Amino acid sequence: MGAESRSDERLLTASVAEPELFVAFYDHHARRLLAFFVRRTFDAQVAADLTAETFAQAFAARARFRGPGPGSAAAWLQTIAGRQLNRYIGKQRVERRWRERLAMDPLNVAPDAMERAEELIDLEALRGVIAAALERLSPAERQAVVAYVLDGKSYTEAAQTAGCTEQAVRARVSRALKRLAAQLDVLGEDQDG
């Protein structure tokens, strides 16, 4: 039985003894995972890095995979991806605070690396999809997301701009990001399928 005909769960399990089988698992999920990260970070280089780190973690942990059935390998990989994304977001917040304190500019990615990632995913189409998804949010949610995520304001600054409490802005951002993620996941599935 070739690697192409094996389920993801069998590929992961067998890759413990035959590491080269992990390549087929990677091939099956890499593009979807890259799109997942691009939709959440809006940065092709970061998405590529997070994709690589997710697969590195999955490869290192593959012996501990205990999937109960079909689809469990994809869910397991998605859990690892979610953890990588959460670590990245936390790290970005800390870095942003220190850059602001030290009055430092962020580093820029080489243009050729950006072009390669953009070849893999149609970022122009994605930008249009994101703009449309933002328009579906309530005005208050949209204002909170733009202030916090796109403009890089703190929750306190975003609350001052909106004329509400910091807690209200946190709730709006949280709700809005969940709605955006759900909309983008549906659209991503439509484009992949």
Buried (B, 14 or more C-beta within 10 A) or exposed (E): EEBEEBBBBBBBBBBEEEEEBBEBBBEBBBEBBBBBBBBBBBBBBBBBBBBBBBBEBBBEEBEEBEBEEEEBBBEBBBEBBEEBBEEBEEEBEEEEEEEEEEEEEEEEBEEEEBEEBBEBBBBEEBEEBBEEBBEEBEEBBBBBBBBBBEEEBBBEBBBBBBEBEBEBBBBBBEBBBEBBBEBBBEBBEEEEE
